[in-house]
Amino acid sequence: MEADYAVIGGGVVGLSLAWGLQARGFSVIVLDGDDGSFRASRGNFGLVWVQSKGLEQPEYAKWSQLAAGLWREFASELAHNTGRDVGLRQEGGLDLHFSEETLDQTVRDYEKIKRAVGGDYPFEVLGRNALKRDEPEVGPTVVGAVLHEQDGHVNPLKLLKALADDVRRRGGRVLNGQRVETVRQTSLFEIACSDGRIVEAGKVILAAGLGAAELGPKMGFKAPISPQRGQILITEKMPDLIRRPSLIARQTDEGGIQIGATNEEVGLDDGVTQAGIAQLAAKAVAAYPKLSKAQMIRSWGALRVLSPDGLPIYEESPEMPGAFLVTCHSGITLAAVHARLLPDWFERRDNAPDLEVFSEARF
């Protein structure tokens, strides 16, 4: 079995890359993990989020903004090709605050980012009264918010299904239940899976999330990534309650209120804890008191993929030219830019984005 590219990892990151490569005429095989794999794409909060990113690295703010600007066209094309509406709502997002001190500090941080990116960082500070007009159900202890116009949210499972459908529609092969054991480079890359399957490709992309920590060093990458657990709650379907998403809660396209997420350093434990759920519920009720009467129908934990500084990693292996590592914390936000622009970087085209600041050389 042979293709121009093999993508190791069948989550949103891997499928976005495969989709973008196909759009440029390349044949692609996607090797998705087995049932024991940790899958960030299936436990994702679903935000397309710009605000707060890039405080220490302005290029990350620019990269996130570029991604957000490509999202509407990306979602529209997926819907046209597959008939699947991924539930994109991009009408701004809120950073809610319960104290004037944290609100003021956030505004100072965002002004710093705005200066660093040349002034293009559209946000608005909403005091209590303005916020109440925008979000009538917000609670009395919320003193204000920052509204960032480029933010929004999607249905991550619908996005995952749409990408997989469209990759297959375009002739790509998405092979599930494939645990990659070794990658060897001869005239082509030979990728050996645990079931004995051998896949050959001209180039290979490692986009396996936490799986890259084990496989990456075998391919010449540092792959210094670690897990962070995020617990999430979802309520029954409710009448319109939340207009814009926040880091505390969002109303999904299906009507449920999704509440999240914790940030826990607990290794490879993706379980749900009473303490974590109680923390999320208390904050959500403080933000939106009507949630105190909502029925919770589901909760889960999922593991984020984090580099030491929280930024993406884009690297070509020094030991295996033509092998690339792509890993990031914000796979949903960056999906559009991964699909539209990263293929040019893999092919070293003149119009490729400059991703040097995201290389492993920074570690």
C-alpha positions as CSV (number, residue, x, y, z in Angstrom):
1,M,0.0,0.0,0.0
2,E,1.6,3.3,-1.2
3,A,0.8,7.0,-1.2
4,D,2.5,10.3,-1.6
5,Y,1.9,11.0,2.1
6,A,1.2,8.9,5.1
7,V,-0.3,10.7,8.1
8,I,0.1,9.0,11.4
9,G,-2.9,10.1,13.5
10,G,-6.5,10.3,12.5
11,G,-7.8,13.1,14.8
12,V,-8.7,16.6,13.7
13,V,-5.0,17.5,13.3
14,G,-4.1,14.6,11.1
15,L,-7.3,14.7,9.0
16,S,-7.0,18.4,8.5
17,L,-3.5,17.9,7.1
18,A,-4.7,15.0,4.9
19,W,-7.6,17.0,3.6
20,G,-5.3,19.9,2.7
21,L,-2.8,17.7,0.9
22,Q,-5.5,16.1,-1.1
23,A,-6.7,19.5,-2.2
24,R,-3.3,20.0,-3.8
25,G,-3.5,16.7,-5.6
26,F,-1.5,14.4,-3.3
27,S,-2.5,10.9,-2.5
28,V,-2.8,10.2,1.3
29,I,-3.1,7.3,3.7
30,V,-4.2,8.1,7.3
31,L,-3.2,5.7,10.0
32,D,-5.6,6.1,12.9
33,G,-4.9,4.5,16.3
34,D,-6.5,1.6,18.1
35,D,-9.2,1.7,20.8
36,G,-6.6,2.2,23.5
37,S,-5.4,5.5,22.0
38,F,-6.0,8.8,23.9
39,R,-8.1,10.9,21.6
40,A,-8.2,14.6,22.3
41,S,-10.4,15.2,19.2
42,R,-13.2,13.2,20.8
43,G,-13.2,15.0,24.1
44,N,-12.6,18.5,22.8
45,F,-14.4,21.6,24.1
46,G,-14.8,22.9,20.5
47,L,-13.6,26.4,20.7
48,V,-12.2,28.4,17.7
49,W,-10.2,30.7,20.0
50,V,-7.8,33.6,19.5
51,Q,-7.9,35.7,22.7
52,S,-5.2,35.1,25.3
53,K,-2.9,33.3,22.8
54,G,0.5,34.8,22.0
55,L,1.2,36.9,25.1
56,E,4.8,35.6,25.2
57,Q,5.0,34.8,21.5
58,P,3.2,37.2,19.1
59,E,3.7,34.9,16.2
60,Y,1.3,32.5,17.9
61,A,-1.3,35.2,18.1
62,K,-0.9,35.9,14.4
63,W,-1.1,32.2,13.5
64,S,-4.3,31.8,15.6
65,Q,-5.8,34.9,14.0
66,L,-4.9,33.6,10.5
67,A,-6.6,30.3,11.3
68,A,-9.7,32.0,12.7
69,G,-10.0,34.1,9.5
70,L,-10.0,30.9,7.3
71,W,-12.6,29.1,9.3
72,R,-15.8,30.2,7.7
73,E,-14.7,29.2,4.2
74,F,-13.3,26.0,5.5
75,A,-16.5,25.0,7.3
76,S,-18.6,26.0,4.2
77,E,-16.5,23.8,1.9
78,L,-16.8,20.8,4.3
79,A,-20.6,21.3,4.4
80,H,-20.8,21.6,0.6
81,N,-18.7,18.4,0.1
82,T,-20.2,16.2,2.8
83,G,-23.6,17.6,3.7
84,R,-22.4,17.9,7.3
85,D,-22.8,21.2,9.0
86,V,-20.0,21.4,11.6
87,G,-21.9,23.9,13.7
88,L,-19.6,26.8,13.3
89,R,-20.7,29.9,15.1
90,Q,-18.2,32.7,14.9
91,E,-19.8,35.8,16.4
92,G,-17.2,36.6,19.1
93,G,-16.3,34.9,22.4
94,L,-16.3,36.2,26.0
95,D,-13.6,36.0,28.7
96,L,-15.8,36.4,31.8
97,H,-14.4,37.9,35.0
98,F,-15.5,37.9,38.6
99,S,-13.2,40.7,39.8
100,E,-12.2,44.1,38.5
101,E,-8.5,43.2,39.2
102,T,-8.4,40.2,36.9
103,L,-10.4,42.1,34.2
104,D,-7.9,45.0,34.3
105,Q,-4.9,42.6,34.1
106,T,-6.4,40.8,31.1
107,V,-7.0,44.1,29.3
108,R,-3.4,45.1,29.9
109,D,-2.2,41.7,28.6
110,Y,-4.4,42.1,25.5
111,E,-3.1,45.6,24.9
112,K,0.4,44.1,25.0
113,I,-0.5,41.5,22.4
114,K,-2.3,44.1,20.2
115,R,0.9,46.3,20.1
116,A,3.0,43.2,19.4
117,V,0.9,42.2,16.3
118,G,0.8,45.7,14.9
119,G,-2.7,46.8,16.2
120,D,-4.8,44.1,14.5
121,Y,-6.3,42.4,17.6
122,P,-10.0,43.3,17.8
123,F,-11.3,43.1,21.3
124,E,-13.8,45.1,23.4
125,V,-14.1,45.5,27.1
126,L,-17.7,45.0,28.4
127,G,-18.6,46.4,31.8
128,R,-21.3,44.9,33.9
129,N,-24.2,46.8,32.2
130,A,-22.9,46.2,28.6
131,L,-22.3,42.5,29.3
132,K,-25.8,42.2,30.8
133,R,-27.3,43.6,27.6
134,D,-25.2,41.2,25.5
135,E,-25.8,38.1,27.8
136,P,-29.0,38.7,29.8
137,E,-28.6,35.5,31.8
138,V,-25.1,36.3,33.2
139,G,-24.9,36.1,37.0
140,P,-24.6,39.0,39.4
141,T,-21.1,38.2,40.5
142,V,-19.7,38.6,36.9
143,V,-18.3,42.1,36.8
144,G,-17.5,42.3,33.1
145,A,-15.9,40.5,30.2
146,V,-13.6,40.9,27.2
147,L,-15.3,40.3,23.9
148,H,-12.9,39.1,21.1
149,E,-14.5,39.4,17.7
150,Q,-12.6,36.6,16.0
151,D,-13.6,33.8,18.5
152,G,-16.3,31.2,18.0
153,H,-17.0,27.5,18.4
154,V,-17.9,24.3,16.4
155,N,-19.1,20.8,17.1
156,P,-15.8,18.9,17.3
157,L,-17.4,15.5,16.6
158,K,-19.2,16.7,13.5
159,L,-16.0,18.3,12.4
160,L,-14.1,15.0,12.8
161,K,-16.8,13.1,10.9
162,A,-16.9,15.7,8.1
163,L,-13.1,15.6,7.6
164,A,-13.0,11.8,7.6
165,D,-15.9,11.6,5.1
166,D,-14.3,14.2,2.8
167,V,-10.9,12.6,2.9
168,R,-12.5,9.3,1.9
169,R,-14.6,11.0,-0.8
170,R,-11.5,12.4,-2.4
171,G,-10.0,8.9,-2.6
172,G,-7.9,8.9,0.6
173,R,-7.7,5.8,2.8
174,V,-8.3,6.2,6.5
175,L,-7.2,3.0,8.2
176,N,-8.6,2.6,11.7
177,G,-7.1,0.4,14.5
178,Q,-3.6,0.9,13.3
179,R,-0.8,1.2,15.9
180,V,2.4,2.2,14.3
181,E,5.4,0.4,15.6
182,T,8.3,1.6,13.4
183,V,9.1,4.1,10.6
184,R,12.0,3.3,8.4
185,Q,13.4,5.4,5.5
186,T,14.8,3.8,2.4
187,S,13.9,5.1,-1.1
188,L,10.4,5.5,0.5
189,F,9.2,5.6,4.1
190,E,8.2,2.1,5.3
191,I,5.6,2.3,8.2
192,A,5.1,-0.9,10.0
193,C,1.9,-1.4,12.1
194,S,1.3,-3.8,15.0
195,D,-1.0,-6.0,12.8
196,G,1.8,-6.6,10.3
197,R,0.5,-4.0,7.8
198,I,3.3,-2.1,5.9
199,V,2.5,1.3,4.3
200,E,4.9,3.0,2.0
201,A,4.9,6.8,1.3
202,G,7.1,9.5,-0.2
203,K,6.7,11.6,3.0
204,V,5.3,11.0,6.4
205,I,3.6,13.3,9.0
206,L,3.5,12.4,12.7
207,A,0.3,13.9,14.0
208,A,-0.5,11.3,16.6
209,G,-1.0,13.6,19.6
210,L,0.3,12.0,22.8
211,G,1.4,9.0,20.7
212,A,4.2,11.2,19.3
213,A,6.0,11.2,22.6
214,E,6.9,7.5,22.1
215,L,7.2,7.4,18.3
216,G,8.8,10.8,17.8
217,P,12.2,10.1,19.2
218,K,12.4,7.0,17.0
219,M,12.1,9.3,14.0
220,G,14.6,11.9,15.1
221,F,12.3,14.3,16.9
222,K,12.6,15.5,20.5
223,A,8.7,15.4,20.8
224,P,8.7,17.0,24.3
225,I,5.0,16.7,24.8
226,S,2.9,15.9,27.9
227,P,-0.7,15.3,28.8
228,Q,-3.0,17.7,30.6
229,R,-6.5,16.5,31.7
230,G,-9.6,18.5,31.0
231,Q,-12.9,17.4,32.5
232,I,-16.1,18.5,30.8
233,L,-19.8,18.4,31.6
234,I,-22.8,18.7,29.3
235,T,-26.4,19.4,30.3
236,E,-29.7,18.5,28.8
237,K,-30.9,20.5,25.8
238,M,-32.1,23.9,26.9
239,P,-33.8,27.0,25.5
240,D,-31.5,29.7,24.3
241,L,-29.4,30.7,27.3
242,I,-25.9,31.6,26.2
243,R,-25.3,33.7,23.1
244,R,-21.5,33.7,22.9
245,P,-19.1,31.0,24.1
246,S,-16.6,31.5,26.9
247,L,-14.0,29.4,28.5
248,I,-16.6,28.5,31.2
249,A,-19.5,27.4,29.1
250,R,-21.0,27.4,25.6
251,Q,-24.4,26.4,24.2
252,T,-23.8,23.8,21.5
253,D,-25.5,23.7,18.1
254,E,-27.7,20.8,19.5
255,G,-28.9,22.9,22.5
256,G,-26.9,21.4,25.4
257,I,-24.7,23.5,27.6
258,Q,-21.1,22.3,27.6
259,I,-19.2,23.3,30.7
260,G,-15.5,23.1,31.1
261,A,-12.7,22.5,31.4
262,T,-10.3,21.7,34.2
263,N,-6.5,21.9,33.7
264,E,-4.9,19.0,35.6
265,E,-1.4,17.5,35.5
266,V,-2.3,13.9,36.3
267,G,-0.3,12.0,33.7
268,L,-2.2,9.6,31.4
269,D,-5.3,9.5,33.6
270,D,-8.4,10.7,31.6
271,G,-10.9,9.9,34.3
272,V,-13.6,12.0,35.9
273,T,-13.5,13.1,39.5
274,Q,-16.1,14.4,41.9
275,A,-13.9,17.4,42.8
276,G,-13.3,18.3,39.2
277,I,-17.0,18.1,38.3
278,A,-18.0,20.1,41.4
279,Q,-15.5,22.9,40.5
280,L,-16.8,23.2,37.0
281,A,-20.4,23.2,38.0
282,A,-19.9,25.8,40.7
283,K,-18.2,28.2,38.3
284,A,-20.8,27.7,35.6
285,V,-23.7,28.4,38.0
286,A,-21.9,31.5,39.2
287,A,-21.6,32.7,35.5
288,Y,-25.1,31.6,34.5
289,P,-27.4,31.0,37.6
290,K,-30.1,29.3,35.5
291,L,-27.8,26.3,35.1
292,S,-28.4,25.4,38.8
293,K,-31.7,23.8,37.6
294,A,-30.2,22.1,34.6
295,Q,-29.9,18.3,34.5
296,M,-26.4,17.1,33.8
297,I,-26.5,14.2,31.3
298,R,-22.8,13.4,30.7
299,S,-19.3,14.1,31.8
300,W,-15.9,13.0,30.5
301,G,-12.2,13.6,30.8
302,A,-9.8,14.0,27.9
303,L,-6.1,14.6,27.6
304,R,-4.8,17.7,25.9
305,V,-1.4,17.6,24.1
306,L,1.0,20.2,25.5
307,S,4.5,21.3,24.6
308,P,6.7,22.8,27.3
309,D,5.6,26.3,26.3
310,G,2.1,25.5,25.1
311,L,2.8,26.4,21.5
312,P,2.6,24.2,18.5
313,I,5.5,22.2,17.2
314,Y,6.2,22.0,13.4
315,E,9.5,20.2,12.6
316,E,11.1,18.3,9.9
317,S,13.2,15.4,11.2
318,P,17.0,16.1,10.9
319,E,17.5,12.3,10.7
320,M,14.7,11.5,8.3
321,P,14.2,14.3,5.7
322,G,10.6,14.2,4.5
323,A,9.3,13.2,7.9
324,F,7.4,15.9,9.8
325,L,6.1,16.4,13.3
326,V,2.9,18.4,13.8
327,T,1.5,18.7,17.3
328,C,-0.5,21.4,19.0
329,H,-2.8,22.2,21.9
330,S,-5.4,24.0,19.7
331,G,-6.2,21.4,17.0
332,I,-9.7,22.8,16.5
333,T,-8.7,26.5,16.2
334,L,-5.8,25.7,13.9
335,A,-7.6,23.1,11.7
336,A,-8.3,25.6,9.0
337,V,-4.8,26.9,8.7
338,H,-3.4,23.4,8.9
339,A,-5.6,22.4,6.0
340,R,-5.0,25.5,3.9
341,L,-1.3,26.5,4.5
342,L,0.7,23.6,6.0
343,P,0.8,21.6,2.7
344,D,2.9,24.4,1.2
345,W,5.3,24.1,4.1
346,F,5.7,20.3,3.7
347,E,6.4,20.9,0.0
348,R,8.9,23.8,0.7
349,R,7.0,26.2,-1.6
350,D,8.0,29.8,-1.9
351,N,4.6,30.9,-0.4
352,A,4.9,28.6,2.6
353,P,4.4,30.1,6.0
354,D,7.5,30.9,8.1
355,L,7.2,28.5,11.0
356,E,10.7,28.7,12.4
357,V,9.5,30.0,15.8
358,F,7.5,26.8,16.2
359,S,10.4,24.4,15.6
360,E,11.9,22.2,18.2
361,A,15.1,24.3,18.2
362,R,13.4,26.5,20.9
363,F,13.6,23.7,23.5
